[in-house]
Every structure is written in structure tokens, then in C-alpha cells.
Amino acid sequence: MKKIAVVLLNWNGLDLLKQFLPLVEKYSAEAEIYIADNNSSDQSKQYVETHFKNVQWIQLHENFGYAKGYNEALKGIKEEIICLLNTDVEVTENWLQPVLDLFSKDDSIGIIQPKILDYNNKSYFEYAGAAGGFIDKYGFPFCRGRIFDTLEKDENQYVSQEIFWASGACFFIRKNVFKQLNGFDEQFFAHQEEIDLCWRAFNQNILVYYCNESSVYHIGGATLKKSNPHKTYLNFRNSLYMLYKNLPKQQRFSIIFKRLCLDGLAGIKFFFSLQPLHTFAIVKAHFAYYKNLSKLKNKQAKNPKTNYFYTENIVFSYFLKEKKRFKKLYKE
């Protein structure tokens, strides 16, 4: 049996499979390759079965989204390391071996992300992950190489090191760690479930790492466009879910209250930018958070750490202090 499984979650992604699956097969000799299908209605299955005899098909009978989709798909996978790979990612030659080497060097590393570059501008980092993720005190995510919409050119400036969260676009995890953490929180459906999983890993002293020696290229937004109000809703709602679950009890109320105020400012900004649907999405996200508090109470971390954030307030640093690049921030 091979040591690693590469699992692509597909939903009506025939064109993406045609474009990117050949390179996954070509450059992944170390891995078993699986397609987990979220009940597609296109010809994805026929295409894969015709052209990729060694790729295994896992059929799901609903569109479960990212979180439950992977939870269901991984139940029958036996390989000890799993790569969760978006269908809109172009892999490169020797993309797997540096990650496997990093896992083998340190048993405390449970999750790894490679360098994620922009498929359409390959010398620059890509929005979803870049060179590894962090959050601020209020749960706003950012990356080495990407803060809000500022993307840095890749000049090999970010070495392999511990990070706070790894991108779901290309997410490596030990199978036993995924099981220990009870997988993704299916209440999220999609967006930020990987940050929540990494935060839970952090609270259990499981390391998350960035591997600079492995690179992939990500299109980004291929399954849900960046400006989609539904994506705004999911991101704001899931961020509140994540904070409530993982913050220390003594800090929870004050931090979430301030975060709600910051969300209000974001809603006002959307409104005056003539994007009222995004304002409504934020309001809807807040109501969904209140509605589901009772379900979230049973998921609160038992021994949450207080040193989870990299910087106090990334919104303040970026928009008021104009610290547009990661190296201008400071770790608190």
C-alpha cells in the first residue's frame, strides 16, 4: 500500500478534471489518487473511468460541501497521509516528496501546506493560502504573502516553518490526526473549516507547517466566485462559529463582541460601495450564529490556548497603518 492518498473533491468539475487531473496523475507516483464526487450531474465519472484507470472513484449521494464531503470520503481511505486537493490546482513535478520528508522528520507535525501560487500569474502568491496562514485576535485570517487583497511576488522570502493554518486548496494531514480531531466541522459546510480544524490541532499541540520546497498553482474561486454574497455569508458566519468554539472562555465575550462591531463596519463599507447584497449577507451570518449557539456549546475546546493570534488587529494594521505585507507586521 502506498503511504499517501491524494483526494480531489469534485462537484460538476468536468472541465477542471480535464485540465488538471492529467498532471496530478503524472506527478504523483508516490500516491493513490481518489476522486470524491459530491453527486455531480455532469460527465465527470464517465470521463475519469474512461481516461484514468488507476484513479479510484468515491461516489457521494448528495452535495455535502467541502466539510462533510471530505469527512464522508475519507472514511474508507487507508493511507496514513492524505492530501486534500482542490480540482482547480495545478501540481508540479516533485510536489509530494518534500512534504513526505517533512512529515517523516517530525512526528509532532500533523498538517502541512505547500507554497500556493497564482495559476494566472505564476510569480505571485495566490489568495487562498499563499505561504501559510495566521489569524489576528478577532479571527481575521491572513497569510504570509497575502494580506486582504495585497498579493506579494514570490521571491522565496518565506521559509518552511510552523504556521497557524493551512489552506484547504492543498491540505496534507495525517490520517490519525484527522481522526483524532473528528474531521471537519460539518456545520461549516464550506469556507474556513480548515482554519477551524487547524485551531483545534493547535489547542492539542499538533503542529501545522508550511513546506517551501513544494509548490502548486491555484486558480481560486473556480467553485464559488470571490464576489459571491453567499461566500461572504459563509465566511462571516463560519468565522464567528470558529471563534466561539476555540477561544478561551474568559476572553470569548469581549473578543466576539468587538468582532461583531468590526463586522458591522464591514457591512457599512459594503453598503456604501454599492454592494448591499454583501451587507445583507453579513446580517444574515450574524443571525445564523445566534441561532446556532446551542449547537456550538457542545463543541467548545476543553483547554484552549490564549496565544493563538499573530497580531492584535490585522484590519487596523492594514487599513490604518498601511502594513500591506506580512513582514511589516509584528508577532505579539
C-alpha positions in Angstrom: 0.0 0.0 0.0 1.2 3.5 -0.8 1.9 5.9 2.0 -0.1 8.9 0.7 -3.6 9.4 -0.8 -4.4 12.4 -3.0 -8.1 13.1 -2.8 -9.9 15.5 -5.0 -13.4 16.6 -4.1 -15.4 17.1 -7.3 -18.8 18.7 -8.0 -19.6 19.2 -11.7 -16.0 19.9 -12.3 -15.5 18.1 -15.6 -13.6 20.9 -17.3 -11.3 21.2 -14.3 -10.7 17.5 -14.2 -9.8 17.6 -17.9 -7.4 20.4 -17.3 -5.6 19.3 -14.1 -6.1 15.6 -13.4 -3.5 14.5 -16.0 -0.8 16.4 -14.1 -1.9 15.0 -10.8 -1.5 11.5 -12.2 1.8 12.3 -13.9 3.5 13.8 -10.9 2.0 11.7 -8.1 3.6 8.3 -8.5 4.0 8.1 -4.7 0.3 8.3 -4.2 -3.1 6.6 -4.6 -5.4 9.1 -6.4 -9.1 9.3 -5.5 -12.0 11.4 -6.8 -14.6 12.0 -4.2 -17.7 13.1 -6.1 -20.4 15.3 -4.4 -23.2 13.9 -6.5 -22.3 15.6 -9.8 -24.7 15.8 -12.7 -22.1 16.2 -15.4 -20.0 13.6 -17.2 -17.2 13.6 -14.6 -17.4 10.0 -13.7 -17.5 8.7 -17.3 -14.5 10.9 -18.2 -12.4 9.6 -15.2 -13.4 6.0 -15.7 -12.5 6.2 -19.4 -9.2 8.0 -19.2 -7.8 7.3 -15.7 -7.9 3.6 -15.0 -5.8 3.9 -11.9 -7.8 6.7 -10.3 -10.3 5.4 -7.7 -13.9 6.9 -7.7 -15.7 7.6 -4.4 -19.4 8.3 -5.0 -21.3 10.5 -2.6 -25.0 10.8 -2.9 -25.5 14.4 -2.0 -23.6 17.7 -2.5 -22.2 17.7 1.1 -19.9 20.6 0.5 -16.3 20.6 1.5 -16.5 19.7 5.2 -18.9 16.8 5.1 -17.8 15.8 1.6 -14.3 15.1 2.8 -15.5 13.6 6.1 -17.5 11.0 4.2 -14.9 10.4 1.5 -12.0 9.8 3.9 -13.8 7.1 6.0 -12.7 4.3 3.7 -9.2 5.6 2.9 -6.4 3.6 4.5 -3.2 5.6 3.5 -1.5 7.1 6.5 -1.1 10.6 4.9 -3.9 12.3 3.0 -3.7 15.3 0.6 -7.0 17.1 0.1 -6.5 18.8 -3.3 -8.9 21.2 -5.0 -9.8 20.3 -8.6 -8.6 23.8 -9.7 -5.0 23.2 -8.6 -2.0 22.5 -11.0 0.6 20.4 -9.3 4.2 20.4 -10.2 7.0 17.8 -10.6 8.2 16.5 -7.2 5.4 18.3 -5.2 4.8 15.3 -2.9 8.3 14.2 -1.8 9.3 17.4 0.2 6.0 17.1 2.1 6.6 13.4 2.9 10.1 14.2 4.0 8.9 16.9 6.4 6.3 14.6 7.9 9.0 11.9 8.4 11.4 14.3 10.2 9.0 15.3 12.9 6.1 13.2 14.3 4.6 16.3 16.0 3.8 17.8 12.6 0.2 16.8 11.8 -0.7 19.1 8.9 1.3 20.7 6.1 0.6 23.2 3.3 2.8 23.7 0.2 3.6 27.0 -1.4 0.4 28.1 -3.2 1.0 30.4 -6.2 -1.4 32.1 -8.6 -2.2 29.9 -11.7 -2.8 33.1 -13.7 0.2 35.0 -12.5 2.7 32.3 -11.5 5.3 34.5 -10.0 2.9 35.7 -7.3 1.3 34.1 -4.3 -2.4 33.0 -4.5 -5.1 34.4 -2.2 -6.1 31.1 -0.6 -3.1 30.1 1.4 0.0 31.7 -0.1 2.9 30.8 2.2 0.8 29.7 5.2 -1.9 31.3 7.3 -2.3 33.1 10.6 -5.2 34.9 12.3 -5.4 38.0 14.4 -7.0 38.3 17.8 -10.5 38.7 16.3 -10.3 35.7 14.0 -9.5 37.5 10.7 -7.3 35.3 8.6 -4.3 36.4 6.5 -1.2 34.7 5.0 2.5 35.2 4.6 2.4 36.6 1.1 -1.2 37.8 1.2 -3.0 40.2 3.4 -6.5 41.0 2.3 -6.2 41.7 -1.4 -2.5 42.5 -1.4 -0.6 39.7 -3.0 3.2 39.5 -2.9 5.6 38.3 -5.5 7.2 35.0 -4.6 10.9 35.8 -4.1 11.5 32.7 -1.9 11.2 35.0 1.1 9.2 32.6 3.2 11.0 29.5 4.5 9.5 26.3 5.8 8.2 26.8 9.3 5.3 26.4 11.7 2.1 28.3 10.7 -1.3 28.6 12.3 -3.5 27.3 9.5 -3.1 25.5 6.2 -5.2 26.2 3.1 -7.9 23.7 2.1 -6.9 24.2 -1.5 -4.0 21.8 -0.9 -4.1 20.4 2.6 -1.9 17.5 3.8 -2.9 15.7 7.1 -2.0 12.5 8.8 -5.0 10.2 8.8 -4.7 9.5 12.6 -4.7 13.3 13.2 -7.8 13.8 11.1 -9.5 11.1 13.1 -8.2 12.4 16.4 -9.7 15.9 15.6 -13.0 14.3 14.5 -12.5 15.7 11.0 -14.0 18.9 9.7 -17.0 20.5 11.4 -19.9 19.8 9.1 -21.8 22.7 10.4 -19.5 25.0 8.4 -20.4 23.3 5.0 -17.7 25.3 3.2 -15.1 28.0 3.9 -12.8 28.3 7.0 -13.4 24.7 8.1 -9.7 24.1 7.6 -8.8 27.1 9.8 -11.1 25.7 12.5 -9.5 22.2 12.2 -6.0 23.8 12.4 -7.1 25.8 15.5 -8.3 22.6 17.1 -5.0 21.0 16.3 -3.2 24.0 17.8 -5.1 23.5 21.0 -4.0 19.9 21.1 -0.3 20.7 20.5 -0.4 19.3 16.9 1.9 21.3 14.7 0.8 22.9 11.3 3.7 23.5 8.9 4.4 25.3 5.6 6.7 23.5 3.1 8.5 25.9 0.9 10.1 23.1 -1.2 6.7 22.0 -2.6 4.7 24.3 -5.0 1.3 24.2 -6.6 -0.6 26.7 -8.7 -4.2 27.5 -7.8 -6.9 29.2 -9.9 -9.0 30.2 -7.0 -12.7 31.0 -7.0 -13.4 28.3 -9.5 -16.2 26.7 -7.5 -17.6 29.8 -5.8 -16.7 33.3 -7.1 -14.9 35.6 -4.8 -17.5 38.3 -5.0 -20.4 36.0 -4.4 -22.6 37.2 -1.4 -23.1 33.6 -0.4 -19.4 33.3 0.1 -19.5 36.5 2.2 -22.2 34.9 4.3 -20.3 31.6 4.8 -17.0 33.4 5.7 -18.6 35.7 8.3 -20.8 33.1 9.8 -18.1 30.4 10.0 -15.6 32.9 11.5 -18.0 33.5 14.3 -18.5 29.8 14.8 -14.8 29.3 14.9 -14.2 32.0 17.5 -17.0 30.7 19.8 -15.6 27.1 19.6 -11.9 27.8 20.1 -11.5 31.0 22.2 -10.7 30.7 26.0 -13.9 31.2 28.0 -12.6 34.3 29.8 -11.9 36.1 26.5 -14.8 34.8 24.4 -17.4 37.5 25.1 -15.2 40.6 24.7 -13.5 39.3 21.6 -16.6 38.2 19.8 -18.4 41.5 20.8 -15.6 43.5 19.2 -15.6 41.2 16.2 -19.3 41.8 15.7 -18.7 45.5 15.7 -15.9 45.1 13.1 -18.3 43.1 11.0 -20.8 45.9 11.3 -18.2 48.3 9.9 -17.6 45.9 7.0 -21.3 45.8 6.3 -21.4 49.6 6.2 -18.4 49.6 3.8 -20.2 47.2 1.5 -23.4 49.3 1.6 -21.6 52.5 0.6 -19.6 50.6 -2.0 -23.0 49.8 -3.7 -22.8 46.1 -2.6 -25.9 45.8 -0.4 -26.2 42.1 -1.0 -23.0 41.6 0.8 -24.2 43.8 3.7 -27.3 41.6 3.9 -25.1 38.5 3.9 -23.2 39.8 7.0 -26.5 40.5 8.8 -27.8 37.0 7.8 -24.5 35.5 9.0 -24.9 37.1 12.5 -28.5 35.8 12.8 -27.3 32.3 11.8 -24.6 32.5 14.5 -27.1 33.4 17.2 -29.5 30.7 16.1 -26.8 28.0 16.3 -25.2 28.9 19.7 -26.8 26.0 21.4 -25.2 23.6 18.9 -21.8 25.3 19.2 -21.7 25.0 23.0 -21.1 21.2 22.7 -18.1 21.9 20.5 -16.1 24.3 22.7 -12.4 23.5 23.2 -11.6 21.9 26.6 -8.2 23.5 27.1 -8.0 26.4 24.6 -4.7 28.4 24.4 -4.5 32.2 24.6 -1.6 32.7 22.3 -3.4 31.8 19.1 -3.1 35.1 17.2 -0.1 36.5 15.4 -1.0 40.2 15.6 -3.7 42.1 17.5 -5.8 43.6 14.7 -5.0 43.0 11.1 -7.8 45.3 9.9 -6.2 48.2 11.9 -2.7 47.3 10.7 -3.6 47.0 7.1 -6.1 49.9 6.5 -4.9 52.5 9.0 -1.2 51.7 9.5 -0.9 50.6 5.8 1.1 47.5 6.7 0.3 45.7 3.5 3.0 43.0 3.7 3.4 40.2 6.2 7.0 41.2 7.2 5.8 44.6 8.3 3.6 43.0 11.0 4.9 42.0 14.4 4.2 39.0 16.4 2.6 39.8 19.8 
